[in-house]
Amino acid sequence: MKRIFYFLSIIVTLFCCVAVYSQTPQKLKTEEEPWRVLEKARLAYKSGNYGDALRLSENAKQNRIAQCEWYTYVLNSAFHVSSIQHAGDDIEKVLAALQEDGLRDAKTILDYFVNMYSAEYFNNSVAELRAFAENRRDYPEAEYLIGKVYQIEGEYDFAYRYYDKAWKLADKLDVPDEKYDILYSMADLAIMTGNEDRYEKTLLLVLNSDKTFMDAGFSNSFSQVLSRPKSMSPDRFFQMYRSGNVRSVLACYKLSEFYADHGEKSKSLTMLAYGMIAATNHISTIISDRDSDYKYTTLRDFFVEISKYSDIVQWGIDNGVWEHFYDFALKVSELGNENFSQNLFLILSECEPEEYWRTAAKKLVKR
């Protein structure tokens, strides 16, 4: 069941294209809506029914095209009506005109996008909203799922093509953050196939959208701090550097390991440090949202506060945060900053949320 997937996708695509373009655009039935079909594809994928997952993903793509054709047809028809033209470009006024003229389908379409994104997202312009609605033929989520199917079936070239297409269409994702899932899948595939250059570049793409990380002055600052034998304490370090995107954390960890494997200790520490800063910032934000009186003071108190929330502790375990606190202390030590490293090991040995790494830290504390 490998090459057959490719030929099946071509057959399905050609068949659906004929269906889409051979007739006047029609409104899709509820069960035919692209997101519903894609959800069925995702369930098929999770169940191991990869043939169904591929077929349904291709159907979702074609239904997305059909839906876009329907939007264009309905909106073009509505905006040929003089009363709608005279309503101008203001979304609210156009919606009122559509309501008054009984143009339900056109109003439903505009309402959908206003409710999904807000009128402000389109600068209150009907022209911008129409352009957005009428140019959503691509379905990057479906491309991504097809790539996952090909990857699990061992068709790595096809998998990468679909991942790459999904990434290039990332601006059309319904959930913008899914672009990170696409990049992480691309990176995993790259390392699986031994393409280290692609692996590194893909993970760096994750970080490229992180404005703080892209500020060279920021990373140079904490890199210099950590490389000095007599620097600030861990408490002060995590108080001073409070920034970063949580979606960058895993990329930082992976790149830190990658650079360490290639003997680039300084780059490895820089990546790991930024990952730790982003992770602690994310956790602090969650705690502050739950407890408005909370304010970071010391790393010890930070860990004590975390222990009150089992879900945060588990998140840290699932995302390797507690392990990398230990690894962070080791890497700082390797660069000669024994004072910072020992202070951090002592804190970890007393209150690190995960017992395994708390015990490991105790063994490295010098009495």
PyMOL commands that set and color helices and strands:
alter all, ss='L'
color gray80, all
select helices_A, chain A and resi 3-21+30-32+34-46+50-78+82-85+91-101+104-117+120-122+126-134+140-152+156-168+170-172+178-192+196-208+216-227+234-240+246-261+265-290+299-306+310-318+321-334+338-351+355-362
alter helices_A, ss='H'
color red, helices_A
deselect
rebuild
show_as cartoon
